[in-house]
Amino acid sequence: MKPLRHSRRFRSLTGAALLAAFIVHVLLPRVAAAAEPDNATPLPLQHVADIPMPGRTSRFDYESGDPERHLLMIAHLGDGEVVAFDTHDARVISTIKNVSAVHGVLVVPELSRVFASATGTNEIVAIDEKTLTVVARMPGGAYPDGMAYAPDVHKLYVSDETGKTETVIDVSSNRRVKTIALNGDVGNTQYDPVSRHIFVNVQTRRQLIEIDPSTDTIVTRIDLPGAEGNHGLLIVPPSRLAFVACQGNNRLLVLDMHTMRVSQSFDVGQHPDVLAFDASEHTLYVAGEAGVVSMFRVEGSHVTKVGEGHLGPNAHVVYVDALTHRSYFPLKDVDGHPLLRVMAPR
């Protein structure tokens, strides 16, 4: 089925798409308003399109993109495949199969590589970004999940959630070169280009771990007061802030990376998971399992909530295109079909 279009790229809306737009513009805001506290502000977003996705009505997980190539890669966990989506033409261009129970996906444009964590087989799968074919498979630990790339040392760092370790892979040779014990269930992993260090959540210890990629040793363990189940993680280098999404108590923590102390804390939707940042708009997105998305304005070191509302069922994954500022939310089941909900700043 061809994608639905709006404005120059989404002009031919079918009756089903019109109904979806009506639901997003009219019905969903009413539901969100009823569920939000009195001082909440509706999401400052407008609906662009609902685009049909291939496969079954099964769970999606992380997504990652290459804006210059208009490429978005989406982990379709329940179907064990990675979906390649063209953001310019608004259409699915390929599905990479046999990536069992795929959780994490990370595009590294400088390598023309996409890495996917196949949790079902405990592998990291390397995909060529140009041909969209699998080029390598390597050990990923006991339960590989989130990933981060350290460019100076050409290493990939993989959260081994239940194995309580961080797996280190040399992407030049596609070999596992180190396993770092973290002594707790591991959340997401991020690279900080300022310190050139890797940071990883250890959710059962309520800590953020800092790793030096040059030696693959732990530099420090940072306590996170107020954290419960700190899983999601995103670093905004210019502001020297790290954002930590806590699934256990539905909180977003703001960590000042100058002092390595929590500077702010916010209530967010139930079970927050994936975070995304639009750098030019200074906007942070927090997507949760209950379908509630929270949005924040980041001005220097100060953070303010600017909106919160229900975006769609299980809207726990978000990606923001740096060029168009459109946000992409894969939804596993809307009226019996999986789809990609596209939004834009209002």
Beta strands, then each sheet from edge to edge (+ up, - down):
strand 1: 45-52
strand 2: 63-66
strand 3: 71-76
strand 4: 81-86
strand 5: 91-96
strand 6: 102-108
strand 7: 113-118
strand 8: 123-128
strand 9: 134-139
strand 10: 144-150
strand 11: 155-160
strand 12: 165-170
strand 13: 175-181
strand 14: 186-192
strand 15: 197-202
strand 16: 207-212
strand 17: 217-223
strand 18: 230-236
strand 19: 241-246
strand 20: 251-256
strand 21: 261-267
strand 22: 272-278
strand 23: 283-288
strand 24: 292-299
strand 25: 302-310
strand 26: 319-320
strand 27: 327-334
strand 28: 337-345
sheet 1: 1+ 28- 27+ 26-
sheet 2: 2+ 3- 4+ 5-
sheet 3: 6+ 7- 8+ 9-
sheet 4: 10+ 11- 12+ 13-
sheet 5: 14+ 15- 16+ 17-
sheet 6: 18+ 19- 20+ 21-
sheet 7: 22+ 23- 24+ 25-
end
